Structure formats: structure tokens, C-alpha cells
């Protein structure tokens, strides 16, 4: 089967899975991804756009499959050789992206050549320019990352689109991370703004994000550390027009790379489930040695840290596989690293200075955000990878997760939501067909811990 046919089958499978759990306008009919998109969106005002998005997703997935390369035997050595930031290799090893999103490899307006030039699964490297702009508002200590307060790093695609020229300086050998618009330049990760819809949204950087991230990273640092989580500190800047209006398409967030924060072996959780294109072995299995169960027990203790933080502070991290990394000592995971605060939910009474939709008074709504990110997507992908590779019952691995949750001695309502009640998951296909495609829609899926 060629790459296009395989890509079509992958996207079609995601659409069929969405049809089973989400309320969609039409029924799942047809064999191809486009046929399924047409049938599922029948009657929707957004059907034409959705069909075009699915075509783009198949195209991007096919390009990703064409770029696939076998994993090296020694992953740590490969990571050290690939880039001055050793996390880059693992970021770029994730081939197909979000495990349940039908648009996981859609790349907006990018051409095929631009996808190959800028997308992480293609091992991209390029120059990231920094521009002197006339009006830039920055958070404190911006100059520790960018030399002057009016300097702003801008993605090269975005700079060309908006006619920026004559950069003040350049970071060479920038490498895109899983999110495509976040780039490693060695000791720093730079989250840029691009006028591109990547999965569900156009990826700008809002004024609220510029304000919130540094505050959250600073004030949450100590309680997170007590729970086994290292937060990557942030600085941020955003340009303004002559009338004083913020320009979210010209903004950036800069944070320390994991290795520059004391985590030289940091692997995104999404990468742990990534299979080798040649033999199917998940990356996590490369680290388990001759005792996978002991490794899994250590990993579970680390992965449940966001639940500890929620129980202690009421703050819910959006701990999905892209934002959350396991930090290793040798081959064993020993702590978590967390970055990107745009999806965090906080109790308003404790965080009166946080802007936008991050303050959430309902603790159950905050927990929904955490559960949906960590359990039915991230941990499920890793469990399925382990079970498929080892030809074992997934229940074996979920049993360890259940034991780990029970050991946390959570409040009864939290424990019940994690251990017994159905898990929430984003209805990403239904969201694409809604009038506001960025508003969260939740559906429930079976909880495998209920039987563990």
C-alpha cells in the first residue's frame, strides 16, 4: 500500500472512531476518508470546509509516512547527535501526531514543499530570525532571552507572510517541535505565532497568553516541584499597532529547553508510544530492559503527578502528550516536565490576576480538562502500544495505573472520577462541525480502570 492509501486509511479510521463516540450530523458511510467526511458532515453548514480539511489531513499524513525512518538502536546517542537540544529527536520522531484528532497532520495553507521545510516529522532545520519592531510589550526579564525589549522572534513563514525583513539577528539550526510553530534553538524553545490552522485552531499567541504563562510558571513552580513536576519558566512578548492594539499574529513565548532546566533526558509522553516504522517497537520499550513491569510502575508514579498537583492546589494542567515530558535518569523515568499554560485551568479565587478562560470556578470542570488530556489519549496510547508489542492484555498495564491512583489517597469525588466514572474526551470531529470550532465539546468513553 502506498503512502497516500495508508494515510487515507489512517484518517478514515479516526473518523469512524469519532462517529462511534460523538454526536455528528450524519452517519459513517463510505470507505475513503473523504467519503466518510462527506457522510458525517451531511447537513452541516460547515461540511464543505470540513471535507477540505480532511483532504489536507490525508495529504499531510501521506507526507509524514513518506518521511518515516527506522529508529536507531541507541536512542540517547541519536538524540545527542541530532541537535544541541537532545529532546528534538524525540519531538520529531512523532510521525502521525494526535492519536484521535482527524486533522492531526493538517498543515493549513502550507504547500508540500513548505511542509517538508517546516514540519517536525520531516526533521526540519532552518534559521529563526529576530526582528526589531517599533512597539513590543514584553514580560519582565525578556532581555535575558531576547537581548532587547523590542526584539521579537518570528517564524520565517510568518515573517515572509507579513513582509518583515532585515532581522537584527538570527538563531541558526532552529528545529520545530511537535507543535510545528514551537522551535528549539538550543537552550531555548520559542513558541511563535503563525497564521495556520494546525488541528483545531489558528496558532496565534494572545495577549492573555503573554500575560498568564510567566505568572503561572513562577507562582506554581514550588507546589509543582513538591508533586514531582518541573515547570519550564517562560518569558513573552507581543507587538502592538499604532493604535495600541495587540497583534497576536506577531507574538512569541520563550522558555528554557528541558536540558537547560536540569533535564538532559526529556521525552514527550506522546513519543513514548511512537512505534519504529521498521519493526513497530514503541520508543518506551527501548528503555524497559528486561523488566517492563518495573519500568511501567516507575513511569506510572511519574505520570500521575498532575493528579497530585490538582489534589494539592486545585490547578488542572492540560497534561497531554505534547505538553508533558518524562525526565529520565538512565533509562528510568523519575519526574515530569511541563510546558505551555494555555490549557491550564485554575481556581479563580486563588488566581485573581489570571486572564481569559483559564480561571474556572467549577472544580469538576477543571478536573475534566486534566482527565481528558492525560488518561483517554496519552496514557491510553502508551498502554495500547505496550500491550500490542508484548501481546499482553491491556488490563495488566491498567491495573498498575489503578494501583497508582489508589495510592494517592485522593478525595472520594476525585478518585471516583478517575477510577470508576467514564472518562471525558474532546469531541474533536464534532468541534470542527460546530459554529465555534474552538469551543470544547466533551463526550465520555469507557474507563478501563473501572475493571482494574
TAGIGI-V542674 format. One record per helix or strand. SS is the DSSP state (@ for helix, = for strand). FROM is the first residue (numbers start at 1). LEN is the number of residues. Records with the same first field share a line. If there is no record, write none. Layout:
# TAGIGI-V542674
SS=FROM-LEN, FROM-LEN
This chain:
# TAGIGI-V542674
@=3-19, 33-8, 47-21, 75-8, 87-7, 112-7, 120-3, 142-3, 156-6, 207-13, 221-6, 258-4, 269-4, 283-5, 292-12, 305-9, 363-28, 394-14, 412-8, 428-5, 448-4
==126-7, 136-3, 151-4, 169-8, 182-3, 188-5, 197-2, 201-2, 229-3, 234-7, 246-11, 266-3, 275-1, 282-1, 316-1, 324-6, 332-7, 345-2, 359-1, 423-4, 442-4
